[in-house]
Amino acid sequence: MRFGVVIAAAVAVWLGLGATPASAQFDIHFFAIHCEHDDEIAAGDRTAIEQAGLDFARRVVDGDLDGAYGRLTPEAAQAMGRDSFDNSVRSIASQVSPFQDPAVRRTLLLTGAEKGGGAMPCGTFDPAEGKVTVRYGKAAKQGYAVIEGKSGHQRWTFVLWMIAGPDWRVAHFQVALTTIAGRSVMDLLNAARSERDKGHAFTTFLLYDWAGRLVERGPNLQIALQSEIRKEADAAPLQRPKELQGAWPRAWSLGGQTFTIGEIGPYDVGGELFLKLVQDVGPWTDDADADRRNRDLIQAFTAAFPDDASAFAGLVVFARDVKGNRLHRTIDRRS
């Protein structure tokens, strides 16, 4: 499942717009590592971590390429390379800017890892999201700043792993979408549970998938809720529809017609949550032809999944020309 046109690059941010990605599975190692979070951290250290994190995030969303690159550790700068870093920052800034009301949601300080790196539990987020597990490197003093802010109807989170030296430098950064159309991960999770109890398999698994995406914080920080969502989805007494299985693109047979679906995901229209479908089609003659093809898919989908379609404010369908770079959007609001 991919989060399509409006936030397609957000998926790229989750999967790689930071330093070199690592495996999502953590190997837990314990040396004489000490972890403190938030109010447990000495005031001077906490202020230094938070100020360095806010400064870096501000430079990224403002498109200050030189300033942001200069705040990386030498190792991170070398690993990414300047061209890759600049492309990443431009992509992030195009989606996240303006980044309004940024605030540090979580601060972590880890000390005593001079002998090597690993991963360990360190603090919690909140009762709903559960414990946090973080990676650490071979460094005497390191920390995390988790910074959240708003852009339009969405909220975004920077996860910054930093190393202490003469000043705090960023060793890895990740930017994650944490709400869509004003819906948080818990909103989507509760919606999935409601659809599950109604027996609506398509929407149930779609919403579980989306909730799982929104709780991701990149390769270095994991929230317990992430694995809990997977377990709950696996335990649902429903069968995942064939339309939500397999690699993309997928051939959907609906109402005697076959549609090639390249993407499916949430879509924000004025703060309302729509279901977005992208279909790959051959070249169209004009806008009316593309719109007709989109409405064929809308009609077939609504007929095949009438109860599931009603869970959204409407459908947004894109025709994507497989032989070119054209897109045509059709919005169908549920009456």
TABELJO-V899158 format. One record per backbone hydrogen bond with DSSP energy under -0.5 kcal/mol. NH is the residue of the N-H (numbers start at 1). CO is the residue of the C=O. Records with the same first field share a line. If there is no record, write none. Layout:
NH=CO + CO
This chain:
2=264
7=3
8=4 + 5
10=7
11=7 + 8
12=8
13=9
14=10
15=11
16=12
17=12 + 13
18=16
26=24
28=26
29=27 + 119
31=29
33=31
34=111
36=109
38=107
40=37
41=38
46=42
47=43
48=44
49=45
50=46
51=47
52=48
53=49
54=50
55=51
56=52
57=53
58=54
59=55
60=56
61=57
62=58
63=60
64=59
65=63
68=64
69=65
70=66
71=68
72=69
73=170
77=73
78=74
79=75
80=76
81=77
85=81
86=82
87=83
88=84
89=85
90=86
91=87
92=88
93=89
94=90
95=91 + 92
96=92
97=93
100=98 + 150
103=148
105=103 + 146
106=146
108=144
109=36
110=142
111=34
112=140
113=139
116=113
118=136
120=134
122=132
125=130
130=126
132=123
133=222
134=120
135=220
136=118
139=113 + 137
142=110
143=162
144=108
145=160
146=106
147=145 + 158
148=103
149=156
150=100
151=154
154=151
156=149
157=176
158=147
159=174
160=145 + 158
161=159 + 172
162=143 + 160
163=169
164=141
165=167
169=163
170=71
171=161 + 169
172=161
174=159
176=157
178=155
179=155
180=183
182=153
183=180
188=184
189=185
190=186
191=187
192=188
193=189
194=190
195=191
196=192
197=193
198=194
199=195 + 196
200=195
201=199
204=200
205=201
206=202
207=203
208=204
209=205
210=206
211=207
212=208
213=209
214=210
215=211
216=213
222=133
224=131
225=129
226=223
227=223 + 224
228=224
229=225
230=226
231=227
232=228
233=229
234=230
235=231
236=233
238=236
244=241
245=242
249=261
250=261
252=250 + 259
253=251
254=252 + 257
257=254
259=252
261=250 + 259
262=260 + 278
263=278
264=2
265=276
267=274
269=267 + 272
272=269
274=267 + 272
275=314
276=265 + 274
277=316
278=263
279=277 + 318
280=260
281=279 + 320
290=286
291=287
292=288
293=289
294=290
295=291
296=292
297=293
298=294
299=295
300=296
301=297
302=298
303=299
304=300
305=301
306=303
309=305
310=306
311=308
312=309
313=273
315=332
316=275
317=330
318=277
319=328
320=279 + 318
321=319 + 326
322=281 + 320
324=321
328=319
330=317
332=315
333=331
334=313
